[in-house]
């Protein structure tokens, strides 16, 4: 089953990040390599900070463009992974080791099976 | 059918649902097929026929019902997984299931229903519905919501299990302690709901307590730690007093005035034996609460000094304000009303316990004992306004400080 790990953390929370014996990786590169070595990594990317975000909405035929993220949450979106694992427990186990888990949050969301994107990209590759 | 038969069917029902849910990947379908099979069993009994081996019978019939439902509903265009194909291949009106439920199918179902990814209210609802077999209507009554609301809640919870991939299996060893703790919480809440009877329906309340005890017994075969055994003992000790809680007119009787001959002695004896074996040097809240409950029922009068000591220990592992309140009551009984009143003031100052009827009842009692009749009356009136239900209010009205008005 595929899960997206949605990584969030408040920007000033990193100041309190002390290494601890809790299974959490202290380094994104090491975490990513561990996911790959376990054969579960499908995709992943870091995102530039909230200050670089732009939100687009179209209402009544008019597009409004505003500065900032779509939600005013205290924790900011910082990146994502897509993992392919056996079940939710395995996804949770990996989520609990993400470097932001100790000072932020990791949302674990199941990815819908079947993907128009995958089909379209596969068709494109065949051309 | 005897009570032992009832228990056998209850066990097999939960085991078969767990087994089917794992094989089909669909808890709702497993529930439906098993329910159909149980109705067929009821028809057999109605015709005076006995079923010699409930487990084998229910497995086979539920399996055939499941295959029937799948074949009727599944459009040919929707692909079945290879595993599911193989599972239903042997089915039909007289097919035999390709496997049988295992001992851990009941626990797989229980742990899945109590998975931390499921909201707390839904954990209890799922457990009561699928492991215990209560109807949606009964569970709705417990939670004081309309039946369609509860039905929707259950659907959402089952969807979460399916779409989020919550596994139907006993958790891995390194997760087990936490997950067992989660299950204990759910079972304790179910029992407490039954005991407090906020639904106001004695039948459902008693059934809840009995289901909670039945499941905790199962958990205790799986996990023999003092906390799980302590939880079972705690439930047995409270449930033992069930028949004495109300008098023949249906009025609530306070503990001190209960007819002890109505207490279930065999349940108390069983709890005593369980607690005697449940030691490993650790201090857990259920184990301590059970020890406190035991001290209430042995001997002529509760041993208040020892109870007060145990509440001090309990406060170390459970800082809930209710524990503080009960500790204050024990101290008041052990060391005199003024000591009790001082502690009650602390509990109130803590601020977390608002609108607590019990706090005012305790204050009224201790003010009365200390000779402050006017203060006792004022506290009693405050308690009356906060009574959680009619039965409780009526019982309180009969305990006016200084006698009837």
Interface residues (C-beta under 8 A of the other chain):
Chain A: X1 X3 X86 X87 X88 X89 X91 X92 X108 X110
Chain B: X115 X117 X163 X164 X165 X166 X167 X171 X172 X175
